[in-house]
Amino acid sequence: MKLSDEDRDRLALHTAFAVHQIARWIATRDDVPKDIRDRLRGHISALEGVMVTSGHDWIRDEMEATEAALNA
């Protein structure tokens, strides 16, 4: 099965939001190892870059807050 470009873009966007929500939850936990938090922060940073350059800059502040929380 091949997705249309629009469906693929929507899937990618929803996946990015889901990963961000999971990262936001992980950022509140004290039992997540530092290496996992560091790697996840890198992924969130990359997602943020793609989202902003594709016109979804409204999410920037929230993703940056998640990155900072993962760094704490």
Jmol script that loads the backbone (N, CA, C; Angstrom):
load data "model"
ATOM      1  N   MET A   1       0.836  -1.173   0.000  1.00  0.00           N
ATOM      2  CA  MET A   1       0.000   0.000   0.000  1.00  0.00           C
ATOM      3  C   MET A   1       0.882   1.238   0.000  1.00  0.00           C
ATOM      4  N   LYS A   2       0.584   2.153  -0.873  1.00  0.00           N
ATOM      5  CA  LYS A   2       1.344   3.396  -0.959  1.00  0.00           C
ATOM      6  C   LYS A   2       0.454   4.550  -0.519  1.00  0.00           C
ATOM      7  N   LEU A   3       0.964   5.344   0.406  1.00  0.00           N
ATOM      8  CA  LEU A   3       0.229   6.508   0.879  1.00  0.00           C
ATOM      9  C   LEU A   3       0.401   7.665  -0.094  1.00  0.00           C
ATOM     10  N   SER A   4      -0.621   8.469  -0.198  1.00  0.00           N
ATOM     11  CA  SER A   4      -0.479   9.699  -0.976  1.00  0.00           C
ATOM     12  C   SER A   4       0.473  10.622  -0.221  1.00  0.00           C
ATOM     13  N   ASP A   5       1.003  11.603  -0.915  1.00  0.00           N
ATOM     14  CA  ASP A   5       1.903  12.553  -0.254  1.00  0.00           C
ATOM     15  C   ASP A   5       1.206  13.250   0.903  1.00  0.00           C
ATOM     16  N   GLU A   6      -0.055  13.609   0.723  1.00  0.00           N
ATOM     17  CA  GLU A   6      -0.801  14.283   1.785  1.00  0.00           C
ATOM     18  C   GLU A   6      -0.984  13.368   2.997  1.00  0.00           C
ATOM     19  N   ASP A   7      -1.334  12.111   2.757  1.00  0.00           N
ATOM     20  CA  ASP A   7      -1.495  11.166   3.871  1.00  0.00           C
ATOM     21  C   ASP A   7      -0.179  10.904   4.579  1.00  0.00           C
ATOM     22  N   ARG A   8       0.903  10.816   3.816  1.00  0.00           N
ATOM     23  CA  ARG A   8       2.224  10.607   4.416  1.00  0.00           C
ATOM     24  C   ARG A   8       2.607  11.794   5.288  1.00  0.00           C
ATOM     25  N   ASP A   9       2.351  13.006   4.803  1.00  0.00           N
ATOM     26  CA  ASP A   9       2.660  14.208   5.576  1.00  0.00           C
ATOM     27  C   ASP A   9       1.823  14.269   6.853  1.00  0.00           C
ATOM     28  N   ARG A  10       0.559  13.913   6.757  1.00  0.00           N
ATOM     29  CA  ARG A  10      -0.306  13.910   7.936  1.00  0.00           C
ATOM     30  C   ARG A  10       0.160  12.865   8.947  1.00  0.00           C
ATOM     31  N   LEU A  11       0.558  11.697   8.462  1.00  0.00           N
ATOM     32  CA  LEU A  11       1.069  10.648   9.345  1.00  0.00           C
ATOM     33  C   LEU A  11       2.335  11.131  10.060  1.00  0.00           C
ATOM     34  N   ALA A  12       3.222  11.753   9.320  1.00  0.00           N
ATOM     35  CA  ALA A  12       4.463  12.261   9.913  1.00  0.00           C
ATOM     36  C   ALA A  12       4.173  13.334  10.956  1.00  0.00           C
ATOM     37  N   LEU A  13       3.238  14.216  10.660  1.00  0.00           N
ATOM     38  CA  LEU A  13       2.888  15.278  11.593  1.00  0.00           C
ATOM     39  C   LEU A  13       2.291  14.705  12.875  1.00  0.00           C
ATOM     40  N   HIS A  14       1.372  13.775  12.748  1.00  0.00           N
ATOM     41  CA  HIS A  14       0.767  13.165  13.933  1.00  0.00           C
ATOM     42  C   HIS A  14       1.800  12.366  14.734  1.00  0.00           C
ATOM     43  N   THR A  15       2.713  11.717  14.066  1.00  0.00           N
ATOM     44  CA  THR A  15       3.768  10.970  14.743  1.00  0.00           C
ATOM     45  C   THR A  15       4.671  11.922  15.523  1.00  0.00           C
ATOM     46  N   ALA A  16       5.018  13.049  14.916  1.00  0.00           N
ATOM     47  CA  ALA A  16       5.849  14.042  15.603  1.00  0.00           C
ATOM     48  C   ALA A  16       5.154  14.555  16.853  1.00  0.00           C
ATOM     49  N   PHE A  17       3.863  14.834  16.757  1.00  0.00           N
ATOM     50  CA  PHE A  17       3.125  15.292  17.930  1.00  0.00           C
ATOM     51  C   PHE A  17       3.091  14.219  19.009  1.00  0.00           C
ATOM     52  N   ALA A  18       2.905  12.976  18.619  1.00  0.00           N
ATOM     53  CA  ALA A  18       2.863  11.882  19.593  1.00  0.00           C
ATOM     54  C   ALA A  18       4.203  11.743  20.301  1.00  0.00           C
ATOM     55  N   VAL A  19       5.295  11.787  19.552  1.00  0.00           N
ATOM     56  CA  VAL A  19       6.626  11.695  20.155  1.00  0.00           C
ATOM     57  C   VAL A  19       6.842  12.864  21.115  1.00  0.00           C
ATOM     58  N   HIS A  20       6.389  14.041  20.729  1.00  0.00           N
ATOM     59  CA  HIS A  20       6.535  15.193  21.608  1.00  0.00           C
ATOM     60  C   HIS A  20       5.751  14.993  22.907  1.00  0.00           C
ATOM     61  N   GLN A  21       4.542  14.481  22.826  1.00  0.00           N
ATOM     62  CA  GLN A  21       3.744  14.249  24.033  1.00  0.00           C
ATOM     63  C   GLN A  21       4.411  13.223  24.946  1.00  0.00           C
ATOM     64  N   ILE A  22       4.968  12.179  24.366  1.00  0.00           N
ATOM     65  CA  ILE A  22       5.680  11.173  25.153  1.00  0.00           C
ATOM     66  C   ILE A  22       6.914  11.797  25.803  1.00  0.00           C
ATOM     67  N   ALA A  23       7.646  12.612  25.054  1.00  0.00           N
ATOM     68  CA  ALA A  23       8.835  13.271  25.598  1.00  0.00           C
ATOM     69  C   ALA A  23       8.456  14.215  26.729  1.00  0.00           C
ATOM     70  N   ARG A  24       7.346  14.907  26.575  1.00  0.00           N
ATOM     71  CA  ARG A  24       6.889  15.817  27.626  1.00  0.00           C
ATOM     72  C   ARG A  24       6.577  15.048  28.904  1.00  0.00           C
ATOM     73  N   TRP A  25       5.976  13.887  28.767  1.00  0.00           N
ATOM     74  CA  TRP A  25       5.685  13.044  29.927  1.00  0.00           C
ATOM     75  C   TRP A  25       6.983  12.526  30.551  1.00  0.00           C
ATOM     76  N   ILE A  26       7.905  12.059  29.719  1.00  0.00           N
ATOM     77  CA  ILE A  26       9.179  11.539  30.222  1.00  0.00           C
ATOM     78  C   ILE A  26       9.936  12.626  30.981  1.00  0.00           C
ATOM     79  N   ALA A  27       9.826  13.862  30.525  1.00  0.00           N
ATOM     80  CA  ALA A  27      10.533  14.971  31.172  1.00  0.00           C
ATOM     81  C   ALA A  27      10.081  15.179  32.609  1.00  0.00           C
ATOM     82  N   THR A  28       8.896  14.704  32.959  1.00  0.00           N
ATOM     83  CA  THR A  28       8.400  14.855  34.330  1.00  0.00           C
ATOM     84  C   THR A  28       8.855  13.731  35.247  1.00  0.00           C
ATOM     85  N   ARG A  29       9.501  12.735  34.703  1.00  0.00           N
ATOM     86  CA  ARG A  29       9.881  11.538  35.458  1.00  0.00           C
ATOM     87  C   ARG A  29      11.325  11.630  35.927  1.00  0.00           C
ATOM     88  N   ASP A  30      11.554  11.163  37.147  1.00  0.00           N
ATOM     89  CA  ASP A  30      12.916  11.140  37.699  1.00  0.00           C
ATOM     90  C   ASP A  30      13.630   9.819  37.443  1.00  0.00           C
ATOM     91  N   ASP A  31      12.893   8.818  36.976  1.00  0.00           N
ATOM     92  CA  ASP A  31      13.467   7.488  36.830  1.00  0.00           C
ATOM     93  C   ASP A  31      13.911   7.155  35.403  1.00  0.00           C
ATOM     94  N   VAL A  32      14.017   8.157  34.557  1.00  0.00           N
ATOM     95  CA  VAL A  32      14.463   7.936  33.176  1.00  0.00           C
ATOM     96  C   VAL A  32      15.962   8.229  33.109  1.00  0.00           C
ATOM     97  N   PRO A  33      16.756   7.270  32.639  1.00  0.00           N
ATOM     98  CA  PRO A  33      18.212   7.472  32.582  1.00  0.00           C
ATOM     99  C   PRO A  33      18.599   8.691  31.733  1.00  0.00           C
ATOM    100  N   LYS A  34      19.690   9.333  32.132  1.00  0.00           N
ATOM    101  CA  LYS A  34      20.163  10.542  31.460  1.00  0.00           C
ATOM    102  C   LYS A  34      20.426  10.308  29.975  1.00  0.00           C
ATOM    103  N   ASP A  35      20.992   9.168  29.607  1.00  0.00           N
ATOM    104  CA  ASP A  35      21.292   8.939  28.196  1.00  0.00           C
ATOM    105  C   ASP A  35      20.012   8.881  27.351  1.00  0.00           C
ATOM    106  N   ILE A  36      18.950   8.330  27.902  1.00  0.00           N
ATOM    107  CA  ILE A  36      17.669   8.292  27.189  1.00  0.00           C
ATOM    108  C   ILE A  36      17.121   9.709  27.042  1.00  0.00           C
ATOM    109  N   ARG A  37      17.184  10.482  28.117  1.00  0.00           N
ATOM    110  CA  ARG A  37      16.708  11.870  28.076  1.00  0.00           C
ATOM    111  C   ARG A  37      17.501  12.678  27.058  1.00  0.00           C
ATOM    112  N   ASP A  38      18.820  12.489  27.031  1.00  0.00           N
ATOM    113  CA  ASP A  38      19.676  13.215  26.089  1.00  0.00           C
ATOM    114  C   ASP A  38      19.326  12.871  24.643  1.00  0.00           C
ATOM    115  N   ARG A  39      19.159  11.599  24.370  1.00  0.00           N
ATOM    116  CA  ARG A  39      18.828  11.177  22.999  1.00  0.00           C
ATOM    117  C   ARG A  39      17.461  11.688  22.589  1.00  0.00           C
ATOM    118  N   LEU A  40      16.504  11.608  23.496  1.00  0.00           N
ATOM    119  CA  LEU A  40      15.158  12.079  23.201  1.00  0.00           C
ATOM    120  C   LEU A  40      15.156  13.593  22.968  1.00  0.00           C
ATOM    121  N   ARG A  41      15.945  14.314  23.749  1.00  0.00           N
ATOM    122  CA  ARG A  41      16.063  15.761  23.554  1.00  0.00           C
ATOM    123  C   ARG A  41      16.596  16.078  22.158  1.00  0.00           C
ATOM    124  N   GLY A  42      17.552  15.296  21.698  1.00  0.00           N
ATOM    125  CA  GLY A  42      18.074  15.489  20.345  1.00  0.00           C
ATOM    126  C   GLY A  42      17.012  15.256  19.276  1.00  0.00           C
ATOM    127  N   HIS A  43      16.194  14.229  19.483  1.00  0.00           N
ATOM    128  CA  HIS A  43      15.115  13.951  18.524  1.00  0.00           C
ATOM    129  C   HIS A  43      14.069  15.063  18.532  1.00  0.00           C
ATOM    130  N   ILE A  44      13.732  15.558  19.724  1.00  0.00           N
ATOM    131  CA  ILE A  44      12.759  16.643  19.818  1.00  0.00           C
ATOM    132  C   ILE A  44      13.300  17.887  19.126  1.00  0.00           C
ATOM    133  N   SER A  45      14.578  18.154  19.290  1.00  0.00           N
ATOM    134  CA  SER A  45      15.199  19.301  18.630  1.00  0.00           C
ATOM    135  C   SER A  45      15.108  19.162  17.108  1.00  0.00           C
ATOM    136  N   ALA A  46      15.379  17.968  16.612  1.00  0.00           N
ATOM    137  CA  ALA A  46      15.292  17.734  15.166  1.00  0.00           C
ATOM    138  C   ALA A  46      13.854  17.869  14.667  1.00  0.00           C
ATOM    139  N   LEU A  47      12.912  17.313  15.415  1.00  0.00           N
ATOM    140  CA  LEU A  47      11.495  17.445  15.041  1.00  0.00           C
ATOM    141  C   LEU A  47      11.086  18.915  15.029  1.00  0.00           C
ATOM    142  N   GLU A  48      11.534  19.647  16.024  1.00  0.00           N
ATOM    143  CA  GLU A  48      11.206  21.068  16.084  1.00  0.00           C
ATOM    144  C   GLU A  48      11.710  21.789  14.833  1.00  0.00           C
ATOM    145  N   GLY A  49      12.929  21.495  14.429  1.00  0.00           N
ATOM    146  CA  GLY A  49      13.495  22.130  13.236  1.00  0.00           C
ATOM    147  C   GLY A  49      12.675  21.862  11.995  1.00  0.00           C
ATOM    148  N   VAL A  50      12.262  20.622  11.821  1.00  0.00           N
ATOM    149  CA  VAL A  50      11.453  20.257  10.657  1.00  0.00           C
ATOM    150  C   VAL A  50      10.082  20.924  10.730  1.00  0.00           C
ATOM    151  N   MET A  51       9.480  20.897  11.924  1.00  0.00           N
ATOM    152  CA  MET A  51       8.152  21.489  12.089  1.00  0.00           C
ATOM    153  C   MET A  51       8.193  22.988  11.777  1.00  0.00           C
ATOM    154  N   VAL A  52       9.180  23.679  12.293  1.00  0.00           N
ATOM    155  CA  VAL A  52       9.273  25.122  12.103  1.00  0.00           C
ATOM    156  C   VAL A  52       9.506  25.450  10.625  1.00  0.00           C
ATOM    157  N   THR A  53      10.398  24.728   9.982  1.00  0.00           N
ATOM    158  CA  THR A  53      10.679  25.032   8.581  1.00  0.00           C
ATOM    159  C   THR A  53       9.529  24.647   7.655  1.00  0.00           C
ATOM    160  N   SER A  54       8.634  23.781   8.136  1.00  0.00           N
ATOM    161  CA  SER A  54       7.494  23.400   7.302  1.00  0.00           C
ATOM    162  C   SER A  54       6.237  24.204   7.642  1.00  0.00           C
ATOM    163  N   GLY A  55       6.416  25.287   8.418  1.00  0.00           N
ATOM    164  CA  GLY A  55       5.300  26.182   8.674  1.00  0.00           C
ATOM    165  C   GLY A  55       4.554  25.959   9.971  1.00  0.00           C
ATOM    166  N   HIS A  56       5.025  25.057  10.799  1.00  0.00           N
ATOM    167  CA  HIS A  56       4.365  24.795  12.079  1.00  0.00           C
ATOM    168  C   HIS A  56       5.151  25.437  13.216  1.00  0.00           C
ATOM    169  N   ASP A  57       5.491  26.715  13.054  1.00  0.00           N
ATOM    170  CA  ASP A  57       6.309  27.393  14.064  1.00  0.00           C
ATOM    171  C   ASP A  57       5.557  27.685  15.354  1.00  0.00           C
ATOM    172  N   TRP A  58       4.259  27.517  15.376  1.00  0.00           N
ATOM    173  CA  TRP A  58       3.461  27.719  16.590  1.00  0.00           C
ATOM    174  C   TRP A  58       3.830  26.719  17.685  1.00  0.00           C
ATOM    175  N   ILE A  59       4.476  25.602  17.332  1.00  0.00           N
ATOM    176  CA  ILE A  59       4.830  24.563  18.306  1.00  0.00           C
ATOM    177  C   ILE A  59       6.214  24.813  18.915  1.00  0.00           C
ATOM    178  N   ARG A  60       6.954  25.766  18.384  1.00  0.00           N
ATOM    179  CA  ARG A  60       8.351  25.984  18.796  1.00  0.00           C
ATOM    180  C   ARG A  60       8.504  26.148  20.307  1.00  0.00           C
ATOM    181  N   ASP A  61       7.743  27.064  20.914  1.00  0.00           N
ATOM    182  CA  ASP A  61       7.903  27.325  22.347  1.00  0.00           C
ATOM    183  C   ASP A  61       7.644  26.077  23.186  1.00  0.00           C
ATOM    184  N   GLU A  62       6.620  25.315  22.814  1.00  0.00           N
ATOM    185  CA  GLU A  62       6.291  24.107  23.573  1.00  0.00           C
ATOM    186  C   GLU A  62       7.396  23.059  23.443  1.00  0.00           C
ATOM    187  N   MET A  63       7.926  22.892  22.246  1.00  0.00           N
ATOM    188  CA  MET A  63       8.994  21.903  22.056  1.00  0.00           C
ATOM    189  C   MET A  63      10.270  22.342  22.755  1.00  0.00           C
ATOM    190  N   GLU A  64      10.569  23.637  22.725  1.00  0.00           N
ATOM    191  CA  GLU A  64      11.756  24.121  23.431  1.00  0.00           C
ATOM    192  C   GLU A  64      11.600  23.925  24.939  1.00  0.00           C
ATOM    193  N   ALA A  65      10.404  24.103  25.455  1.00  0.00           N
ATOM    194  CA  ALA A  65      10.160  23.856  26.875  1.00  0.00           C
ATOM    195  C   ALA A  65      10.370  22.386  27.212  1.00  0.00           C
ATOM    196  N   THR A  66       9.950  21.494  26.322  1.00  0.00           N
ATOM    197  CA  THR A  66      10.164  20.073  26.540  1.00  0.00           C
ATOM    198  C   THR A  66      11.646  19.745  26.518  1.00  0.00           C
ATOM    199  N   GLU A  67      12.376  20.321  25.565  1.00  0.00           N
ATOM    200  CA  GLU A  67      13.828  20.110  25.504  1.00  0.00           C
ATOM    201  C   GLU A  67      14.490  20.542  26.806  1.00  0.00           C
ATOM    202  N   ALA A  68      14.116  21.713  27.302  1.00  0.00           N
ATOM    203  CA  ALA A  68      14.694  22.223  28.558  1.00  0.00           C
ATOM    204  C   ALA A  68      14.347  21.316  29.735  1.00  0.00           C
ATOM    205  N   ALA A  69      13.112  20.830  29.774  1.00  0.00           N
ATOM    206  CA  ALA A  69      12.708  19.931  30.859  1.00  0.00           C
ATOM    207  C   ALA A  69      13.473  18.612  30.804  1.00  0.00           C
ATOM    208  N   LEU A  70      13.757  18.133  29.604  1.00  0.00           N
ATOM    209  CA  LEU A  70      14.536  16.898  29.474  1.00  0.00           C
ATOM    210  C   LEU A  70      15.975  17.109  29.925  1.00  0.00           C
ATOM    211  N   ASN A  71      16.439  18.331  29.850  1.00  0.00           N
ATOM    212  CA  ASN A  71      17.812  18.656  30.243  1.00  0.00           C
ATOM    213  C   ASN A  71      17.941  18.817  31.755  1.00  0.00           C
ATOM    214  N   ALA A  72      16.847  19.007  32.436  1.00  0.00           N
ATOM    215  CA  ALA A  72      16.874  19.263  33.894  1.00  0.00           C
ATOM    216  C   ALA A  72      17.285  18.021  34.660  1.00  0.00           C
TER     217      ALA A  72
END
end "model"
wireframe off; spacefill off
backbone 0.3
color backbone group
